[in-house]
């Protein structure tokens, strides 16, 4: 029941976010749209930005679960993440502001770190690199990808081709093995 309530709150929020920016949405608006009381909202979320972060993470997770097969190429998985942002551009742009940039970044880094980690583990030399260093390499690439996404969002999310993902993939594939070699024991 709790998860259903959280999802209902998130859906009400997304409905409002399709019409106006996050700075114009209040808890009062959300509870009225959802048909719950304020206490129920605050039981599940600290504030509107907490709700936004949770809804974004859930949306990405649901989208990925439906469209990404486990054997899917990691590059295709990154492309699908950009596609998720693109098809939800109205709510993404209405929800994005300087106040919550870190929340968008946190969600993107968390999702991308898993993709980068899978790619990193395909290199034979990864087994010779301490876990701490592998995690460091993973987070550097995930944060870099997240920065790429956020710059694209800040530019108004023009066509995905403006992101130059293929060039980014060349850089990653060209440098990840080298980074692992440098940290190998």
C-alpha positions in Angstrom: 0.0 0.0 0.0 2.8 2.4 0.9 4.5 1.9 -2.5 1.2 2.5 -4.3 0.7 5.7 -2.3 4.2 6.9 -3.2 3.5 6.1 -6.9 0.2 8.0 -6.8 1.9 11.0 -5.3 4.6 10.8 -7.9 2.0 10.5 -10.7 0.2 13.6 -9.4 3.5 15.5 -9.2 4.4 14.5 -12.8 0.9 15.6 -14.0 1.6 19.0 -12.5 5.1 19.1 -13.8 3.9 18.6 -17.3 2.0 21.9 -17.0 4.5 24.1 -15.0 7.9 24.4 -13.5 8.9 22.8 -10.2 9.2 26.3 -8.5 5.4 26.7 -9.2 4.4 23.4 -7.6 3.6 23.2 -3.9 2.9 20.3 -1.6 -0.6 21.7 -1.4 -1.0 21.4 -5.2 0.3 17.8 -5.1 -2.0 16.6 -2.3 -5.0 18.3 -4.0 -4.1 16.6 -7.3 -3.6 13.2 -5.6 -6.5 13.4 -3.1 -4.4 12.8 0.0 -3.6 14.9 3.1 -0.3 16.7 3.8 0.6 14.3 6.5 0.5 11.4 4.0 2.8 13.4 1.7 5.3 14.1 4.4 5.2 10.5 5.6 6.7 9.5 2.2 8.7 12.6 1.2 10.7 15.4 2.9 9.7 18.0 0.3 8.9 18.5 -3.4 12.6 18.0 -4.4 12.8 14.8 -2.5 9.7 13.6 -4.4 11.3 14.8 -7.7 14.5 12.8 -7.1 12.5 9.6 -6.1 10.2 9.9 -9.1 13.1 10.4 -11.5 15.0 7.4 -10.1 11.8 5.3 -10.3 11.1 6.4 -13.8 14.6 5.6 -15.1 14.5 2.3 -13.3 11.1 1.3 -14.8 12.1 2.5 -18.3 15.4 0.5 -18.1 13.6 -2.6 -16.8 11.2 -2.6 -19.7 13.7 -1.8 -22.5 17.1 -3.1 -21.5 17.9 -6.8 -21.8 20.7 -8.0 -19.5 22.8 -8.9 -22.5 22.3 -5.4 -24.0 25.5 -3.6 -25.0 26.4 -0.9 -22.4 26.5 1.8 -25.0 22.9 1.0 -26.0 22.0 1.2 -22.3 23.5 4.7 -22.1 21.7 5.7 -25.3 18.4 4.5 -23.7 19.1 6.7 -20.7 19.4 9.7 -22.9 16.3 8.6 -24.8 14.4 8.4 -21.4 15.4 12.0 -20.7 14.5 13.1 -24.3 11.0 11.5 -24.3 10.3 13.1 -20.9 11.9 16.4 -21.8 8.9 18.5 -20.8 8.9 17.2 -17.2 12.7 17.0 -17.1 13.0 20.7 -18.1 10.1 21.8 -15.8 11.7 19.9 -12.9 15.3 21.0 -13.5 16.7 24.1 -11.8 19.8 25.2 -10.0 18.3 24.1 -6.7 18.0 20.5 -7.7 20.8 20.0 -10.1 22.6 17.9 -7.5 19.5 15.6 -7.2 19.5 15.1 -11.0 23.2 14.4 -10.9 22.9 11.9 -8.1 20.2 9.9 -9.9 22.1 9.9 -13.2 25.4 9.0 -11.5 23.8 6.1 -9.6 22.3 4.7 -12.8 25.4 5.3 -14.9 27.8 3.8 -12.3 26.1 0.4 -12.8 26.5 0.6 -16.5 30.1 1.7 -16.4 30.9 -0.9 -13.7 29.6 -3.7 -16.0 31.8 -2.3 -18.9 34.9 -2.0 -16.6 34.6 -5.6 -15.5 34.8 -6.8 -19.1 38.5 -5.8 -19.2 40.8 -8.7 -18.3 43.1 -6.4 -16.3 40.2 -5.3 -14.0 40.8 -8.4 -11.9 44.3 -7.1 -11.0 43.0 -3.7 -9.8 41.9 -3.3 -6.2 38.2 -2.8 -5.7 38.7 0.7 -4.3 40.5 1.8 -7.5 37.9 0.1 -9.8 35.2 2.0 -8.0 37.1 5.2 -8.3 37.5 4.7 -12.1 33.8 3.8 -12.4 32.7 7.0 -10.6 35.0 9.2 -12.7 33.3 7.9 -15.9 29.8 7.9 -14.4 30.2 11.5 -13.2 31.5 12.5 -16.6 28.5 11.0 -18.3 26.2 12.7 -15.8 27.9 16.0 -16.6 27.3 15.4 -20.3 23.6 14.7 -19.6 23.2 17.8 -17.4 24.9 20.1 -19.9 22.5 18.8 -22.5 19.5 19.4 -20.2 20.8 22.9 -19.5 21.0 23.5 -23.2 17.2 22.7 -23.5 17.7 19.1 -24.6 18.1 19.6 -28.3 18.1 16.5 -30.5 20.2 13.7 -28.9 22.8 13.9 -31.7 24.0 17.1 -30.1 25.4 15.1 -27.2 28.1 13.4 -29.3 27.7 10.1 -27.4 29.6 8.2 -30.1 32.6 10.4 -29.5 32.3 9.9 -25.7 32.2 6.1 -26.2 35.4 6.3 -28.2 37.1 8.2 -25.3 35.9 5.7 -22.7 36.9 2.6 -24.7 40.2 4.2 -25.5 41.0 5.2 -21.9 39.4 2.7 -19.6 41.9 -0.1 -20.3 44.8 2.4 -19.8 43.4 3.5 -16.5 43.0 -0.1 -15.3 46.6 -0.8 -16.4 47.9 2.2 -14.4 46.1 0.9 -11.2 46.8 -2.8 -11.7 48.9 -4.5 -9.0 
